[in-house]
Amino acid sequence: MVDARAYHERTKHSPRSVREDDFSLDHDNRPRPVKVYEGLPRESLSTVRQPQAPTLSVVAETTADPLSGTEQSPRATPDRETLATLCYAANGVVESIERQGRTVRFRAASCTGKLYHVDLYLVCGDCDGLRAGVYHFDPATFSLDVVRKGDYRGVLADATGGYESVADAPVTAVATSTWWRNAWKYRERTYRHAFWDSGTVLANLLGAAHALDYRAEAVAGFDDGAVAELVGVDPEDEAPLELVPIGRGAPTPPSTPVDPIA
């Protein structure tokens, strides 16, 4: 086990380290930039609601509650269209170009090496247009893979020690990193990049949520193993990084037993 300071010192760049590194990329082994589930049902997304708030006012928002100090109240439960908007703003494909016989897709949030190793999952109660469940957002098809059916928000509430924003959120987004998709190029620096790159995704997600008048904040303190089990990932390959509870006023039901995903 290496502590944070030792890891930082071991993986930081210097003019000498960059100059003397003879590593070369194996393009025949390049990872694909999207996670693909086979055999799971899907919920297609379509309409995106473009936020109308001025960008600088959204960026300047410093609280989890976007309308704090006003006479209005933040919106409560996102509907299907809002969730589509948030997924698109955070991790969606915003532009595609053809280059050298292949399609290159650009995401809403930048990523080191354009390797897009950060994925989004949604853990929802019943929302207008979307049933309770655990979903994986697929940027390539602009759809949600149905990972689990049912309301598992109580698992996240327990995993955060009953943290209030998670415990009464109708939807919580889970950001993960698939290590290999970044390590293919950046090797042991991947752990650094997991948080850099998820930061750009979360900045977009928080900005879009606040622009649409939903409470949202980033939560980094939780039981990693419980969250990984819920979304069906092996932390050796893909691990949860942050949670983003969205909305308010929908108390979670008791924690539901989590069966392994076949």
Secondary structure, DSSP 8 states (H G I E B T S, - for coil): ---HHHHHHHH---HHHHHH------GGG---SS---SS--EEE--------S-HHHHHH--SSSTTTTSSS--B-S--HHHHHHHHHHHH-EEEEEEETTEEEEEESS--GGG---EEEEEEE--BTTB-SEEEEEETTTTEEEEEEES--HHHHHHHTTS-HHHHT-SEEEEEEEEHHHHHHHHGGGHHHHHHHHHHHHHHHHHHHHHHTTB-B--B--S-HHHHHHHHT--TTTEEEEEEEEES-S----S--------
